[in-house]
Amino acid sequence: MFQKNIFHWYRSYIIILFLFVFFIKFSTDNLYANDYKVKNLEISEPYEINFNKKNIIERAFVLAFKELITKITISDENFNLYKADLKVVKSLIESFSIIDEKFIDNKYFAKFDVNFNKKEVRDFLEKNNIFPSIPKEKILFVMPILIDSQENELFLFSENPFYLDWNKKNEKHYLLKYIVPNEDIEDINIIKKNINNIEEYNFNEIISKYDLEDYIIIILFKNNDKLKTLSKINFNNNLFISNQVFSGVNFDEKDSLTKIIKKLKKSYEDRWKKINQINTSIKLQLTLSIDSKNYKLIQKFEKKILNLDLVSHYYIDYFSNENTIYKIIYNSTPKKFIQEIENTGIKLDTSSKIWSIK
């Protein structure tokens, strides 16, 4: 009987030890390997005598780093980061893969996936006094309206180059994806009816047709070679008003208008990133306990916590056949963590010093 109990205890210990090793690896590797990934980065290089694949891979690292930084930092902060030393860039990379490569007409083509370590990148940005943003994509409604102030003339849809060209060129790092309105006679009549109070009009009649909560209404006032823009930006039910003025605009030159569209999009991207900035200087340490025998709950918790962007990192601090204790470093408040974790469907008991997952 004694030997039987010893064997049972020994088997339980082995199982728990295996799970511990498995979850430790899962906690460290997957948290970082699946985040901050730059996909399908295209590189081309002439295939000449001095062709060196190592140089191409290193160039891919630098370009991937620039793409990631552009995606997670606002534009007036990321310029100096582009100059980061190659050695530093390499230290931030978790893994990479060449997903496609070929030689065509004495030219080498390749596509790379580069995985950056989220914790290392955030630590790097923190050392540079920069708060990163959560790279959340957003689909929103956009409506550009062009008005010639001198002629008091309204340009909509097919008559409006900003409407026609708005989605023609989108950068890979853009987080905002735009839906432009259909050329609807009813919408034209609504706008013409409200032309005299266009700056105050809320456009709800038009926006409501597209079933999108987020929107940007851009009213562009043309006056000779000047363009004044009024942007009504609604993100997460918060309304922002933005005014910009562009001088030396050639309305007959497509490149001139394309540059304005790019500048407007850049300002909207920055606005969105500021909303989603992470204060990495906040390092809240949380301790959570889970029943070690509830393997399904442990797996569920591990899976869900991977998707919490404000989790800097986590690890298993202690385990036994009764409980597995996690330490979590969180870049926000306890209230925010409770809200986020319970939104995933996990119940949290905060009645004791060590919180428990139920």
Buried (B, 14 or more C-beta within 10 A) or exposed (E): EEEEEEEEEEEEEEBBEEBBEEBEEBBBEEBBBEBBBBEEBEBEBEEEEEEEEEEBBBBBBBBBBBBBBBBBBBEEBBEEBEEBEEEEBEEBBBEBEBEEEEEEEEEBBBBBBBBBBBBBBBEBBBEEEBBBBEBEEBEBBBBBBBBBEEEEEBBBBEEBBBBBBBEEEEEEBBBBEBBBBEEEEEBEEBBEEBEEEBEEBEBEBBBEBBEBBBBBBBBBBBEEEEBBBBBBBBBEEEEBEBEBEBEEBEBEEEEBBBEBBEEBBBBBBBBBBEBBBBEBEBEBEBBBBBBBBBEEBBEBBBEBBBEBBBBBBBBBEEBEEEBBBBBBBBBBEEEBBBEBBEEEEBEEEEEEEEBBBE
